[in-house]
Amino acid sequence: MCLSIPGRIIKIEDETATIDYSGEKRTASTALLKDVTVGDFVIVSAKFVMQKVPEEEAKKTIALWDETDKICNCEK
């Protein structure tokens, strides 16, 4: 089973998006989902942007993930 954390697109060049995951930045291809823009929250799998996530839902998920880190003492 995989868990995916939403990240926010901070830059798009050609078909490559830079995605910010609470300070950690990764890149992913937008070849499979062309309808994304800077500021969108997205789910990535296998280095491809797979799905846009509504901002409110993304923020709730990120907050829950952060809380889980605190509970299990997994903080960065």
C-alpha positions in Angstrom: 0.0 0.0 0.0 1.2 3.5 -0.8 0.4 6.7 0.9 0.6 9.9 -1.1 1.0 13.3 0.4 -0.2 16.3 -1.5 2.4 18.8 -2.6 2.1 22.3 -4.1 3.4 23.1 -7.5 5.8 26.0 -7.3 7.2 26.0 -10.8 6.5 24.5 -14.2 9.0 24.3 -17.1 7.9 22.5 -20.2 6.4 19.2 -18.9 8.3 19.3 -15.5 6.8 20.6 -12.3 8.7 21.4 -9.2 6.6 20.4 -6.2 7.0 21.6 -2.6 6.3 19.1 0.1 6.5 21.3 3.3 10.0 22.5 2.3 11.3 19.4 0.4 11.2 20.0 -3.3 10.9 17.3 -5.9 10.2 17.2 -9.6 7.5 15.3 -11.6 6.3 15.1 -15.1 3.0 16.8 -16.1 2.8 14.7 -19.3 -0.2 12.7 -18.0 -2.1 15.7 -16.5 -1.8 18.8 -18.5 -4.4 20.9 -16.6 -2.1 22.0 -13.7 -0.8 25.4 -12.8 1.6 26.9 -10.3 -0.2 26.9 -6.9 -2.1 23.7 -7.5 -1.9 20.9 -4.9 -1.2 17.5 -6.6 -0.6 13.8 -5.9 2.4 12.3 -7.6 3.1 8.6 -8.3 6.2 7.3 -10.1 7.4 10.8 -10.8 4.2 11.7 -12.7 1.5 14.2 -11.5 -1.5 12.0 -11.3 -4.3 14.1 -9.7 -5.1 17.6 -8.6 -6.3 17.9 -5.0 -8.6 20.7 -3.8 -6.6 23.1 -1.6 -8.8 22.6 1.5 -8.5 18.8 1.3 -4.8 19.1 0.7 -4.2 21.3 3.7 -6.3 18.9 6.0 -4.2 15.9 4.8 -0.9 17.7 5.3 -2.0 18.8 8.8 -3.0 15.2 9.7 0.3 13.9 8.4 2.2 16.5 10.5 0.2 15.5 13.5 1.0 11.8 12.9 4.7 12.8 12.8 4.4 14.5 16.2 2.7 11.5 17.8 5.3 9.0 16.7 8.2 11.4 17.3 9.1 11.3 13.6 9.7 15.0 13.3 12.4 16.3 11.0 
